[in-house]
């Protein structure tokens, strides 16, 4: 399905932020790795979290759920012998479970999205799992991937962090369950360090002890640990909320978003600081972000690696800012559901934005007067691209049609319902 975004001058209303996708997938995993029953309150419902539910169930977890919570009886360190796992288009779920699959005898991860996840590389994790003794068969580092494990051994492990921090997180979930102690060294650089912080936070809550160096490049992990069965409460999601806040910033607005903790470890919390730097009128108190936008924004420079999943929404806001904005250290955006630099900027240009790309930078020459619109643009199967392009459509002079916008369900299935509730003129239309 496509979505038609018609220019909308004003947004108004209050929303409960969606539950965090990142925390939900991590809580689901640590609950599955526990022996006993855990409860997760307010879990996210999205294609990614559904993929994790489906796969841990296939691996032997027993799951019961209602509207507000999910209970999971885990399989501990002994996943069920399963031949195939389908992670859909969820990269983090794939990578976390590739590590856990090393505990099983023979698992193949199938390739259901050859034009998206099927194009993403996983060589760095494949190399690390080989160091643990797993035999990994793959298609030039890509799906389908078969892991023949069963008895991985701890020890000294090196993993590159220059493409994704998810490879490191995968090893941090696995190594406590091995009999031997492990030392993990991150090579080159570590992208999205804040997301590793979320992994470490969840592991600590699950009773796992890991010694991490201050720069997060070295880890000592005791072997023979057990995940504890616990109760978890999922906080509101900043990455998805970034697009809603950006939409409020570029319009005349009076919008409140609830359940966004001020002290959250989500790096995308920086969207609030970025909008402040762009001189958007807002307050953030008691978990409520209140934006009273006037449509006027100032340009800024920002280190995008600190808030990877909010960068596209920030760029969308910068399209209408006065001056030239620069988002740097963002090369890892190229290795997501699509190339979120080249592909996204090509679509922004079609809509009338003045943007430039470098290998690891996005430069935006703002157009406070708005963009032309009146075009059909390609979402590249990417939920973050869909949400960000919607923000741009609100300030276009003519409607924008976003193709295949149903892929927003990967992280935010009710995004367009929420936008309509605020008064945005968006409607589903049949794909051509």
C-alpha positions as a printed Julia matrix, in Angstrom:
432×3 Matrix{Float64}:
  0.0     0.0    0.0
  1.07    3.59  -0.7
  0.42    6.66   1.42
 -0.57   10.08   0.09
  0.74   12.91   2.3
 -1.05   16.21   1.69
  0.39   19.48   3.06
 -0.82   20.04   6.61
 -0.21   23.43   8.27
 -1.12   22.5   11.84
 -0.79   19.51  14.19
 -2.42   19.29  17.61
 -3.06   16.62  20.2
 -1.54   14.16  22.71
 -0.11   10.7   22.12
  1.34    7.88  24.18
  4.73    7.08  22.7
  5.04    3.61  21.27
  6.97    1.12  23.42
 10.66    0.79  22.58
 11.46   -1.75  19.86
 15.11   -2.03  20.95
 14.29   -2.76  24.58
 11.45   -5.14  23.68
 13.62   -7.33  21.45
 16.35   -7.44  24.11
 13.91   -8.27  26.94
 12.34  -11.02  24.82
 15.76  -12.53  24.24
 16.99  -12.45  27.84
 13.65  -13.9   28.97
 14.1   -16.77  26.5
 17.65  -17.36  27.77
 16.44  -17.61  31.38
 15.33  -20.82  33.07
 11.99  -19.85  34.56
  9.2   -17.44  33.71
  9.71  -13.73  33.02
  7.09  -11.03  32.46
  7.49   -8.09  30.07
  5.06   -5.21  30.59
  4.07   -2.9   27.68
  6.03   -4.78  24.98
  6.28   -3.2   21.54
  4.16   -4.69  18.77
  5.95   -4.38  15.46
  7.3    -6.65  12.74
 10.73   -6.69  14.41
  9.48   -7.62  17.88
  7.06  -10.12  16.3
 10.03  -11.71  14.52
 11.85  -12.14  17.83
  8.7   -13.64  19.42
  8.3   -16.07  16.54
 11.93  -17.19  16.57
 12.32  -17.68  20.33
  9.09  -19.69  20.28
 10.57  -21.86  17.52
 13.69  -22.26  19.69
 11.62  -23.56  22.6
 10.34  -20.6   24.62
  6.75  -20.83  25.89
  4.92  -17.54  25.35
  1.6   -16.23  26.67
  0.41  -12.68  26.11
 -2.41  -10.22  26.48
 -2.8    -6.54  25.58
 -0.39   -5.22  28.21
  2.11   -7.95  29.0
  3.83  -11.06  27.78
  5.07  -13.97  29.91
  7.91  -16.15  28.68
  9.19  -19.42  30.06
 12.7   -19.65  28.7
 14.84  -22.45  27.29
 18.01  -21.27  29.05
 21.22  -22.36  27.33
 19.55  -25.28  25.53
 17.52  -24.09  22.53
 15.34  -26.61  20.74
 16.82  -28.28  17.64
 15.17  -26.33  14.82
 16.18  -26.47  11.16
 15.07  -23.01   9.95
 14.42  -19.59  11.45
 12.62  -16.72   9.72
 13.61  -13.31  11.11
 11.67  -11.43   8.43
 13.47   -8.15   7.71
 14.85   -7.65  11.24
 18.63   -7.21  11.2
 19.14   -6.98  14.96
 17.0   -10.08  15.53
 19.03  -11.99  12.95
 22.35  -11.02  14.47
 21.39  -11.68  18.08
 19.96  -15.08  17.14
 22.94  -16.03  14.96
 24.94  -16.0   18.19
 22.33  -18.0   20.13
 22.07  -20.46  17.22
 25.7   -21.42  17.95
 24.24  -23.34  20.93
 22.11  -25.47  18.56
 23.36  -28.2   16.22
 22.25  -26.9   12.8
 20.12  -23.81  12.07
 19.54  -22.05   8.74
 18.34  -18.42   8.66
 16.28  -18.03   5.49
 16.32  -15.06   3.11
 12.78  -13.68   2.82
 13.76  -10.07   1.98
 16.46  -10.35  -0.73
 16.1    -6.65  -1.62
 16.61   -5.42   1.97
 18.0    -7.6    4.79
 19.26  -10.03   2.14
 21.69   -7.35   0.96
 23.15   -6.56   4.39
 26.6    -7.93   5.35
 27.23  -10.03   8.49
 30.89  -11.01   7.93
 32.16   -9.51  11.19
 29.83  -11.66  13.31
 30.48  -14.73  11.14
 34.22  -14.31  11.8
 33.65  -13.95  15.56
 31.41  -17.03  15.74
 34.11  -18.97  13.91
 36.53  -18.01  16.71
 34.1   -19.69  19.15
 34.15  -22.9   17.11
 30.9   -22.53  15.15
 30.88  -23.63  11.5
 29.05  -20.92   9.54
 27.97  -21.4    5.9
 26.88  -18.26   4.1
 26.36  -16.44   0.82
 29.35  -14.06   0.72
 28.51  -12.87   4.26
 24.8   -12.55   3.49
 21.63  -14.63   3.9
 20.85  -17.49   3.77
 23.18  -18.37   6.64
 23.57  -21.82   8.22
 25.18  -22.17  11.65
 26.46  -25.53  12.8
 27.29  -25.12  16.43
 26.28  -27.07  19.5
 29.37  -26.62  21.65
 30.89  -23.14  21.25
 33.87  -22.39  23.49
 34.75  -19.1   25.15
 38.18  -17.52  25.13
 39.66  -14.49  23.39
 37.37  -13.11  20.72
 37.9   -10.18  18.37
 35.03   -8.5   16.55
 34.91   -5.44  14.34
 32.53   -2.69  15.41
 32.98   -0.49  12.34
 29.79   -1.6   10.52
 27.4    -2.33  13.4
 27.37   -2.61  17.19
 24.83   -5.45  16.83
 27.66   -7.96  16.27
 29.15   -7.08  19.66
 25.73   -7.18  21.36
 25.16  -10.67  19.91
 28.39  -11.91  21.52
 27.5   -10.26  24.84
 24.22  -12.22  24.94
 25.95  -15.52  24.13
 29.26  -15.57  26.02
 27.86  -15.63  29.61
 26.27  -19.01  28.78
 29.55  -20.62  27.67
 31.5   -22.74  30.16
 34.76  -20.85  29.66
 35.46  -17.21  30.54
 35.65  -14.88  27.54
 37.5   -11.71  26.64
 36.01   -9.66  23.81
 38.07   -7.04  22.02
 36.38   -4.64  19.59
 38.52   -3.81  16.58
 38.66   -0.63  14.52
 35.78    1.54  15.7
 32.51    0.95  17.51
 29.4     2.39  15.91
 26.31    3.25  17.96
 27.96    2.93  21.38
 24.77    4.13  23.04
 22.95    1.03  21.78
 25.64   -1.19  23.35
 24.81    0.68  26.56
 21.2    -0.52  26.21
 22.4    -4.11  25.77
 24.59   -3.87  28.89
 21.71   -2.31  30.85
 19.35   -5.18  29.92
 22.0    -7.83  30.67
 22.56   -6.33  34.11
 18.82   -6.34  34.77
 18.8   -10.04  33.78
 21.43  -10.85  36.4
 24.42  -11.13  34.05
 27.8    -9.72  35.17
 30.04   -8.23  32.46
 33.13   -6.06  32.98
 33.32   -3.39  30.27
 36.14   -0.91  29.69
 35.18    2.74  29.88
 35.47    3.16  26.1
 33.36   -0.02  25.53
 36.1    -1.58  23.4
 37.07   -4.46  25.78
 34.97   -6.88  27.87
 35.57   -9.66  30.38
 32.72  -12.17  30.66
 32.63  -14.93  33.28
 31.44  -18.25  31.88
 28.81  -20.5   33.38
 26.37  -17.68  34.19
 22.6   -18.09  34.17
 20.01  -15.56  33.1
 17.52  -14.79  35.87
 13.76  -14.85  35.28
 12.59  -11.28  35.94
  9.88   -8.65  35.42
 10.63   -5.93  32.9
  8.83   -2.7   31.97
  9.43   -1.38  28.44
  9.94    2.36  28.16
  8.66    4.64  25.38
 10.45    4.57  22.02
 12.54    7.59  21.02
 13.5     6.42  17.48
  9.86    6.21  16.35
  8.89    9.3   18.32
 11.64   11.28  16.54
  9.53   11.47  13.39
  6.44   12.62  15.32
  8.47   15.3   17.12
 10.06   16.43  13.84
  6.59   16.69  12.28
  5.47   18.9   15.17
  8.63   21.01  14.77
  8.12   21.81  11.08
  4.44   22.77  11.43
  2.37   25.1   13.56
  1.75   22.72  16.42
  0.7    22.02  19.98
  1.7    18.37  20.46
  2.4    16.37  23.63
  4.13   12.99  23.56
  4.01   10.93  26.77
  6.23    8.07  28.12
  9.57    9.53  26.95
 11.93    9.29  29.94
 14.36   12.17  30.41
 17.12    9.85  31.66
 16.66    7.13  29.02
 19.79    5.4   27.67
 18.32    5.55  24.15
 20.7     7.67  22.09
 17.77    8.93  20.03
 16.72   10.9   23.11
 19.01   13.48  21.47
 16.14   14.42  19.13
 14.84   16.63  21.96
 18.21   18.4   22.31
 18.55   18.74  18.54
 15.15   20.41  18.22
 16.09   22.75  21.07
 19.3    23.64  19.2
 17.15   24.32  16.14
 15.22   26.77  18.37
 11.97   24.78  18.31
  9.81   25.8   21.31
  9.45   22.73  23.54
  9.57   21.46  27.12
 10.46   18.0   28.48
  9.19   17.28  31.98
  7.86   14.18  33.79
  8.23   12.02  30.69
  6.23   14.41  28.49
  7.7    16.25  25.48
  5.52   19.25  24.62
  6.24   20.89  21.25
  4.61   24.2   20.35
  6.07   24.57  16.91
  5.96   27.7   14.8
  7.49   26.15  11.68
 10.7    28.17  12.07
 13.95   26.26  12.6
 17.68   27.1   12.64
 20.36   24.93  11.03
 22.83   22.92  13.15
 25.72   20.45  13.07
 25.31   17.08  14.82
 27.25   13.85  15.35
 24.73   11.37  13.99
 26.43    8.29  15.45
 25.04    9.33  18.83
 21.44    8.9   17.64
 21.52    6.69  14.55
 17.82    5.88  14.3
 16.73    9.51  14.68
 19.03   11.01  12.03
 16.59   10.71   9.12
 13.9    12.55  11.09
 16.45   15.22  12.07
 17.4    15.63   8.41
 13.71   15.98   7.48
 13.38   18.83   9.98
 16.59   20.43   8.68
 15.11   20.5    5.15
 13.03   23.48   6.37
 15.64   25.14   8.59
 17.23   28.5    7.93
 20.87   27.86   6.92
 22.96   24.77   6.17
 22.88   21.76   8.5
 25.51   19.0    8.66
 25.08   15.51  10.11
 28.45   13.77  10.36
 29.8    10.33  11.38
 26.76    8.64   9.83
 28.36    6.08   7.5
 26.66    3.19   9.3
 23.36    4.5    7.89
 24.5     2.92   4.63
 24.17   -0.58   6.1
 20.53   -0.52   7.19
 17.33   -1.67   5.46
 18.55    0.44   2.55
 21.43    2.85   2.04
 19.94    5.55   4.25
 22.26    8.18   2.81
 22.18    7.71  -0.98
 18.67    6.24  -1.24
 17.05    8.67   1.2
 18.7    11.78  -0.24
 17.67   10.77  -3.78
 14.05   10.74  -2.62
 14.43   14.05  -0.78
 15.77   15.64  -3.99
 12.72   14.4   -5.91
 10.53   16.18  -3.34
 12.52   19.41  -3.84
 15.02   19.37  -0.96
 18.54   20.72  -1.44
 20.8    18.04   0.02
 24.33   16.72  -0.52
 26.0    13.49   0.51
 29.52   12.56   1.52
 30.72    9.08   2.48
 29.81    9.67   6.13
 27.95   13.01   6.05
 24.59   14.45   5.09
 24.5    18.16   4.27
 21.16   19.97   4.1
 20.7    23.45   2.63
 17.47   24.49   4.28
 14.44   25.81   2.43
 12.28   27.59   5.01
  9.77   28.43   2.27
  9.03   24.69   1.85
  9.58   22.21  -0.96
  7.59   21.65  -4.14
  6.42   18.05  -3.65
  3.91   16.79  -6.18
  5.9    13.6   -6.76
  5.84    9.87  -6.17
  8.79    8.68  -4.11
 10.25    5.31  -3.2
 10.51    4.23   0.44
 13.09    1.48  -0.33
 11.27   -0.92   2.06
 12.6     1.18   4.96
 10.42    2.18   7.93
 12.65    5.12   8.96
 12.68    6.5    5.4
  8.86    6.28   5.27
  8.42    8.24   8.51
 10.98   10.89   7.57
  9.51   11.44   4.1
  6.09   11.89   5.74
  7.53   14.8    7.74
  8.74   16.41   4.51
  5.35   15.9    2.88
  3.63   17.96   5.57
  5.51   21.08   4.4
  5.45   20.39   0.65
  3.43   22.66  -1.63
  1.76   19.69  -3.36
  1.01   16.15  -2.1
  3.7    13.47  -1.97
  2.91    9.83  -2.62
  5.14    7.38  -0.7
  5.28    3.95  -2.33
  5.12    0.77  -0.23
  4.52    2.77   2.95
  3.08   -0.32   4.68
  6.69   -1.25   5.53
  6.42    1.3    8.35
  5.02   -1.66  10.32
  8.57   -2.92  10.83
  8.84   -0.65  13.87
  5.71    1.57  14.1
  2.57   -0.15  12.73
  0.24    2.65  13.87
  2.43    5.58  12.76
 -0.13    6.88  10.26
 -2.97    6.4   12.75
 -1.0     8.54  15.21
 -0.28   11.18  12.57
 -3.98   11.33  11.64
 -4.88   11.71  15.32
 -2.72   14.86  15.37
 -4.5    16.2   12.29
 -2.05   15.2    9.55
 -3.66   14.81   6.14
 -2.43   11.31   5.26
 -4.39    8.54   3.55
 -3.72    5.01   2.36
 -4.05    4.45  -1.38
 -3.75    1.28  -3.47
 -0.32    0.71  -4.97
 -0.24    1.28  -8.72
